[in-house]
Amino acid sequence: MTRRVLPTHVGFIPDGNRRWAAGHRLPKQSGYQAGIMPGLDLYEMCKSRGIPEVSVFGFTQDNTKRPSEQIQAFRSACVAFAAEIVRRGAALLVVGDDKSAQFPDELRSFRTRQGEGIKVNFLVNYHWEWDLAGLKHGQIRSQDVSRLDLIVRWGGGRRLSGFLPVQSVYADFFVVDQHWPDFRPKHFEDALNWFKEQDQTLGG
């Protein structure tokens, strides 16, 4: 049995923002702002642990079917999060359909990776079909993103929701039942401890 102490690339699906807001009797769009600080805390945890690459679901093209006030809220939250991790030294790459009006103008300069720190791949206006459509030209559109070792999803969902399907092919999948704005460091610690116990032979 092959085991690795630490994953080299972790994906995060921060789900449950709207349910968190509804549970606190707040407008659903309030949940996105509440998810920024947990994202920064998790980023700092990855830096301190020496994890070299992370991928984060910002929002998908499917998410843009939601009411306009929610769309504005999660777009603004994504821009704020991206700006802050860059300020903290992240090597940011934004992956998503930048031909759409839903792609934030503030993030266009990050369509190619910038910076020398921990690699952060931020999925913004992303859709798996958009990604794989690049195969018509010989490569997926997320070709600069490496294979994932571990994916952690908050909010209790047991599905990938189209998260980097090629890179996720051998990833271990850990679910946190708490909503994303209720993030606690223990959630990630539990995921890392669980990962240590998994068989990572990749079918060999």
N, C-alpha and C positions, 0 to 999 in steps of 0.2 A: 504494500500500500504506500502510495506517494502522498506526502503532506507538505504543505508550505506554511511557514509560521505567519507570513504576512502576504496579503494579496498585492500584486503590483499595479492592478487597475481595478478600481471599484466604481460601480454605477449606482446612482441614487435616484429613486422615484419618490419625490416628496408629495404624497397624495393626502387628501383629507382636509384641505384648507377650507372649502365651503362648508363641509359638515362641522368643522370646528367652529366656524363663525355662527352657524345656525344654533349650535349647542350653547353658545354664549349670548344668544339673542342679539346678534349683530347682523348687519347686511352681509350677504354672502361674499361680496367683493372685499370685505375687511380681512378675510382670511389670508389673502395674498401678502399684504403688508406684514401681517403677523408671522409670515414664513421667512422673511429676510434674515432676521437675527439668528434663527436656528441654522440657516444655511451658512452663515459666517462662522458660527461655532463649530459646525461640522468641518468646514474648510480648515480651520485652525487645528482641529484634531488630526486631520489627514496630514497636514504639514508636520505636526509634532511627531507623528508616528513614522514619518519617512515614506509615506505612500506616494509614489512618483506620478501617478495619473489617476484622475477621477473624471467621471462623466455625470452630468446632472440634467435631468429633465426640467426644462423651463416651461415651455408650453408647446402643444402640438397644433397642427392645422385643424384637427377636429375640435380643439378647445375654442377656436375662433368662431364657432357656431353659437357660442353662449351670448347672453345679453351684453350690450355695448359697454355698460358700466363695469362688468366683470372683465371684459377684454382689456379695457383701458387699465384696470387695476393690475392684472397680471403682467401686462407689457411693462408698466411702470416699475413693478417689483423686480422684473428681470433686469431692467436697465440699472436699477439701483444696486442690485446684487453684483452684477458684472463690474460696475465701476468700482465698487469697494474691494473686490478680490484683486482687481488689477492694481489698485493702490497698495494692497498688501503683498504684491509681488507675484501674483499668479501669471503663468504663461497661458493666456486665454485663447481658445479657439471656439468661435460660435458656428454651429452647424445647423442649417435650416434653409428654407426656401426664401432667399433674399430678393427674389423677383416679385414677391407678393407685397402689397401695401401693409400687411400685418407685421412685416419684419421691421423692428425698430431701427430707425435711421442711426441712432446713437451707437449701434453695434456693428455697423457695416464695416468699420475698419478692422474688425476682429475676424473677418472671414478667412484670413490667414493668421496663423498663430503669432502672438507677440509676447515677448517676455522670456525669462530664463528660469523661472521658479517652477513649482509644482504645475504639471499640465492639468488644465481644467477644460474639458470639452462641454460646452453649454448648448443644449439642444433647444433652439428657439424657432418657433414656427416650423417645427420638424414633422415629418411624416415618413413612415417606412417606405411607402410607395415612391415618394419623391427621392429618397435615398437610393433605392434599388434601380430607379429609372436611369441612373448614371451608367448602369451596365451596358446600355446601348452604345456608350462611347468607351467601353472597355474597363470601367472601374466604378465602384460605388462612390457616392458623393461624400461619404464619411471615411474615405480611404486613409486619412491622416489620424484616425482613431484606432488604437490597438485593441486586441482581443481582451474582453473582460474576464476577470477571475471571479468576481463576486458582485451581485446586485442586491441592494437593500431597498425594500419598498415599505413606506409608511402608509397608514390608513387601512390596513387589513386586507387589501386586495391581493389575490393570488394569480396575477396575470402580468405579462410584460407590457401590455398596451402599446405594442409597436416600438419598444425601446431598443434601438440599435440591433436589429435582428441578426445581422452577420456577426458582429462582435460578441453577441450574447450566446453564441451557439454552445459553448461549454461552460458557461458561468453557473456557479452555485447561486441559489436564490433564497434570500432570507427576508421574512415578513415581520414587520413591526405593526401590531394592532393599533397603537395610538396614532392619532392624527398628527400630521407633520408639524403644525405649530406647537404641539406638546412635546417636541423633541427633547430628549435628555441624553447626555453623553453615554449613559448606560446602554441605550439602544444600540449604539455603534460598537461599544465594547462587547456586548452580547453577540453581535454579528461576527466580529473578529474572532471571538473565542469559539463560536460554532464553526467558523471556516477552518480553524486549525484541525478540527476533527473530521473533515470531509476527505474522501478519497479523490485525489486529483490525478488519476492515471490517464484521463482523457480517452478512455476506452482501450488503453493498451494493457 
